[in-house]
Amino acid sequence: MTEEMYSVEQVADRLGLHVRTVRGYIRSGRLRAVRIGKQYRIAASDLDALTGRPPAATVAGQAEVSSIVQIDGVDRAAADRLGTLVLASVNTGHDPARPLRVQTVHDDDRRRLKIIILGDPAGTAEVLHLLDAVLNADNGLLDREVHDA
């Protein structure tokens, strides 16, 4: 298995640094690199070590779930309230070693909210249960308007 290697320019781009700064990190020993010909190559694990990211280790049996929840008939205010509720639940009481990533997108014209959830199955299930409870409860969170035709 070959590890991904980056050029100095690619690392500078990823980190938002100047190329000279990255070369300085290499010369000072702050960033490990391999010299190939006249150019340096930086291993992904060495870049992760510099940025403080844990190495990407795959664990047998580890799973990730991608879910998209679409809710129609939601105005901007209700979308903001629901998004805040979901983000607050994700950011409190969840295992930091297995983070959930949540993105919300509201389409004003269609009055549609989409919530994208990425994470482990158990954490994703908790968020989906919360959404189910909120959407099926008469708690005024969404305050949907009903118009007669």
N, C-alpha and C positions, 0 to 999 in steps of 0.2 A: 504494500500500500504506500503510495507516494503522497507526501504532504504538499499542500498548495504553497507555492512560493510567490512572493511579490517583489516587484522592482522598487527602488527608492521612490520613484515618481508615483507609483500606485499607493504606497504607504503614505506619502505626503498628501495625496488626494483623499484617502480614507480618513486621515486624522485632521485634515484642514490645516496642515502645516506647510511651511516652505521646504523645498527639497534640501536646501542647505541645513535646515534644522534637523531633518532626519539623518543626514550624513553626519552631523555633529553628534547625534545620539549614538550612531554606530561607532564613530571614532572614540567616544568617551566610554564605550562599553555599556551604555544604558540600554541599547537595542542590539541584540545579537544578529549577526548577518554573516553570510558566506560570500566570499569574493569569487566570482566566476569571470575570468578574463579581467576586464577593466571595470566590471559592474558588480554591484552588491545585489544579493537576493536575500529576502527576509522570509523565514518560514512563518506560516500562519500561527503556530504555537508561540513563537517568539513575539509576534505582534500582539497576541492575546496577553502574554506576560507583561508587556510594556503598558498596555491599557488597563490591566487589572482584571480582565475577563477570565473566568475559569476556563480551562481547556474544554473543548467540545468533545466530551466522551459519550459514546453511545453505550447504553446499558441494555442488555438483553431484556426484552419484555417491556421496555419503556414505550409508551404510546402518546401520541399527540392528536387532539381532536380539533377540527376546524368546523365551526358552526356559523351560519348566517341566519339571523332571525329578522324577518321582515314584518313590520307592523304598519298596517294601512290606517288612514284616517287620523293621523297624529299631527297636530299643529306644532309650531316651533317651540312654544313654551312647554308643552307636554313632552316633547322630544328632549328638551334640556333637562327637565325634571327626571325623566326616566334614565337618561344617560348618566346623570349625576348619581342616581341611586345605584346603577350597575357598577360604575367605577368605584364608588365608595365601598361596595360589598367586595369587590375584587382586591382593593387595596388594604382591607382590614380583615384579619383573621384567616388569611390564606398562607400556605406554606411558601416562604420566600425562596426555597430551593427549587420550587416548581412553579414559577410565575405564570400567571394568566395574562394574556395580552388582549385588550378590548379596544375596538374602534367603533365609533358611531357615526353614521352618515344620515343626514336628514334632507329630503327633497321637498322643498316648500311647495313647488307646483303640484306635485302628486300627493302631498300630505302623507309622505311615507318615511318611516324610520327603519334603517337597517343597522343591526348590531352584529358586529363580527367578533367572534370569540375564538382565540387560539390558546390551547393549553392541555393539561392532562385531563383524562376522562372524568375523574372525580370532581375536580374544580369546575370544569365546564358544566357538569351536571348540576352542581350547586347554583351556578348562575342561571341556568335554564329553569330550575325549580323556582328561583326567586322571580324570574320574569313571568312564569306561569301563574304564580300566586298574585302578582301585581296586576296582571292583565285580566284575571278572572275575579278580582275582588272589586267591590263597589266602594273604593276608597277615595275617589275623586282625583287620583293622580293624573289620569289622562283627560278627564273632563271632555269627552267627545261630544261634539255637537251633532244632533240628528236633524236633518232637513227633510221636510215632506216634499214629495215630488208633485 
